[in-house]
């Protein structure tokens, strides 16, 4: 049950960062920062170590 909640929260945070990534138009630095945060979350959802 805890693992399911963990993956749901991770997916939710990944969607939030993805939405902000799509909406960001001004700064390329912010785009890179969003990608750097999204990569570990995506790998965690895919269960890649």
Secondary structure, 3 states (H helix, E strand, C coil): CHHHHHHHHHHHHHHHHHHHHHHCCCCHHHHHHHHHHHHHHHHHHCCCC
